[in-house]
Amino acid sequence: MLLELPSECVLTVLKQLPVTDVVSTGCSCSALRALVADDGFWRDLAEAKWGSAVHELKPLADADAQQRLSSDNSTAAACQASEQVEQATAGTPAAAAAAAAAAGRGSSNSSSWQHYCCKRMSLKTIRSSPLSLLQEAYPDPWMHITCCVLCSRTSGSATIRSCIARFFQAFPSPSACLQGCPQAMAVLLHPLGLMQARLAAVRAVAQGFLGTDWQDPSEFKGCGKFVSDSWRIFCKGVEEAKGIEDAKLKQYLAWVVRQQQAASEQAGTEEPPVAAAAAADDSGAISSRRRKRVDASPMASASTARKGQQPLHQCVEAPTKQQRACAAAPQRLTRAQAKAAEASHCAAAEAAAAAVKHGAKHPATNTAKKSASSGTGKQVRQSRKRGAASRASGQLFSAH
């Protein structure tokens, strides 16, 4: 899909990515693998990112790399002198071959366009933080370094941010800075203060970025420890706060550490859906087995029997809505039933009054009273229920 686009569009897309993502595209298919392996692709990518000045300044960067490599080889050769002498005395002719291999090691790679681009591209994508630092908006290493040079010794207000944004709109690449008009650049940099010093630093950064084999931004004019630390954190992915002096950079690293800890804790607490479902089924089965054992136990059956309830392990049908309505509605008696209930109630009342009045003359009544008082609690409750039923029937008859 990506290769179906024009080459200009492909370069426009890939130049926005970190170098690790650009190299990783070669793992998707054979066509992209061949594209990434082509050195001409990296040449076009360098020109798309940093302008046409790369063709003039890359030879200078290669010469600087060779000079740095030769100086490193000279120090390494001094360290290997004793070993070479021992090999020569032992009669092994490998000393000269080893020295030649050490001198030529990396010479072919260091002059390739891929090496040139990978050295100057960012390694990671900047994560936006709640701090909203000005450097977070510029992931490209050249823009990031230049932004740090321009925002140093400023308040970082909205005016400073808009001024730096307008500068990058007018001069979007180091080639544009080197080939642009210094007066126009000075006008754009005037609100930042220290106009001449910042202008000289910006041009020095553009020249050194493309034309030297630099290892750290502190090698450029006007770049100090703050610029170097910010470049290592945002462009190289360094997450260690050791040696960082700027307070904002420390806060950003602390936020990154908190985000990583939260992500690790969340990954540790989360369970796969299948495992979570299996655990839920197991817990449900265990709880149901426990419930069955408790319900079927003799103690549970005895307690439910004492309460007048049915044990839980027995299946009981729930009453329907109509049955519940009939149970809740008052029972209506016929006229004959009401008259009979009233007559029995009156007779019982007269008998009770006569027994109270002539208690001494009726020993049978006293005997009944004694037996009622000495009866069980169940008989007392039953007699109370019968009296309440008779009173209710009398009231219902009077209402009719």
URFEN-V509880 format. One record per residue. PSI is psi in degrees with one decimal (* if undefined). Layout:
# URFEN-V509880
PSI
PSI
This chain:
# URFEN-V509880
-42.5
-37.4
-12.9
-16.4
161.2
157.9
-33.6
-39.3
-37.9
-43.2
-36.4
-36.6
-48.1
-26.3
-12.9
-9.1
155.2
159.6
-31.2
-37.3
-35.8
-43.4
-33.9
-22.0
-23.7
-12.8
-7.2
-39.4
168.6
-32.7
-44.0
-30.2
-41.8
-35.3
-44.4
-31.1
-14.5
125.5
-25.7
-31.8
-42.6
-32.1
-47.0
-35.9
-40.8
-41.0
-36.7
-33.3
-43.1
2.4
178.8
-13.4
-12.1
-30.6
-30.2
-33.1
-17.6
-42.1
-34.7
-39.4
-37.9
-41.0
-39.7
-38.2
-40.0
-39.8
-41.3
-40.0
-38.0
-37.8
-37.7
-38.5
-34.6
-41.3
-38.3
-35.1
-36.4
-35.0
-27.6
6.5
-43.9
-38.4
-38.7
-39.1
-42.0
-40.3
-39.5
-41.9
-28.0
-7.3
16.9
122.6
27.4
-4.6
-46.0
-41.3
-38.8
-39.2
-40.6
-40.2
-38.7
-35.5
-34.9
-0.9
124.3
-1.2
-35.5
-38.6
-39.7
-20.1
1.4
156.0
-31.4
-44.4
-38.7
-42.2
-44.4
-30.1
-25.0
2.4
158.4
156.5
-13.4
165.6
134.7
130.4
126.7
134.1
165.3
-13.5
-25.1
52.5
150.5
-32.2
-22.2
-22.5
-6.1
89.5
-23.2
131.5
-41.8
-45.7
-38.8
-46.5
-44.4
-38.8
-41.9
-36.5
-40.6
-32.8
-5.0
142.7
38.0
170.9
-15.5
24.7
179.7
-32.3
-41.3
-42.2
-45.2
-35.0
-45.1
-37.3
-41.4
-34.9
-44.1
-25.9
-37.4
-33.6
82.8
-0.6
161.5
-31.2
-38.8
-36.1
-39.3
-32.3
-6.0
172.7
125.2
-33.1
-40.8
-38.0
-37.8
-36.1
-40.5
-30.7
-2.8
-41.6
-17.1
-17.5
164.6
51.1
-48.4
-40.8
-41.2
-38.4
-44.0
-37.8
-39.1
-43.9
-36.6
-37.8
-43.4
-41.7
-45.7
-31.6
-39.2
-27.5
5.4
159.0
65.2
152.4
-26.0
143.7
-19.5
-12.7
-15.4
155.0
133.3
4.3
123.0
-154.6
-35.9
-44.2
-42.6
-44.0
-41.7
-39.7
-41.7
-34.9
-49.8
-29.7
-28.5
-8.8
21.2
130.4
17.4
130.6
-0.2
125.9
-6.7
129.5
-28.6
135.1
-39.3
-39.5
-36.3
-42.2
-38.6
-43.5
-38.1
-39.8
-40.7
-41.7
-41.3
-40.2
-41.0
-41.0
-42.2
-39.9
-39.9
-39.9
-41.0
-40.0
-31.2
-32.2
-26.8
141.7
150.2
150.1
-38.2
-43.1
-40.1
-41.1
-40.4
-41.0
-39.3
-41.2
-41.8
-44.5
-39.0
-40.3
-41.0
-44.6
-39.3
-39.9
-42.2
-41.0
-40.3
-41.8
-41.2
-40.9
-33.1
-3.2
152.3
-35.9
-42.2
-39.4
-39.5
-41.2
-40.8
-32.5
-39.0
-35.0
-3.0
20.9
166.0
140.9
149.5
-26.4
-9.8
143.2
119.5
128.9
136.9
140.2
147.8
173.6
-37.3
-38.7
-40.0
-36.1
-39.3
-36.5
-35.0
-25.6
146.0
144.6
128.8
131.2
154.0
169.1
-38.3
-41.9
-37.0
-41.8
-41.4
-40.5
-38.4
-40.0
-43.4
-36.1
-43.2
-40.7
-41.2
-37.6
-41.6
-39.6
-38.7
-39.5
-41.0
-37.1
-37.7
-40.3
-40.7
51.9
-37.8
-33.2
-14.7
86.3
-25.9
-35.9
-42.7
-38.7
-40.0
-38.0
-43.9
-41.2
-35.5
-40.1
-33.5
3.2
173.2
164.2
-28.2
-40.9
-37.9
-44.0
-37.0
-39.5
-39.1
-39.6
-39.3
-39.6
-39.9
-36.1
-39.5
-39.8
-40.2
-38.9
-37.0
-42.5
-42.5
-38.6
-42.0
-34.2
-37.2
*
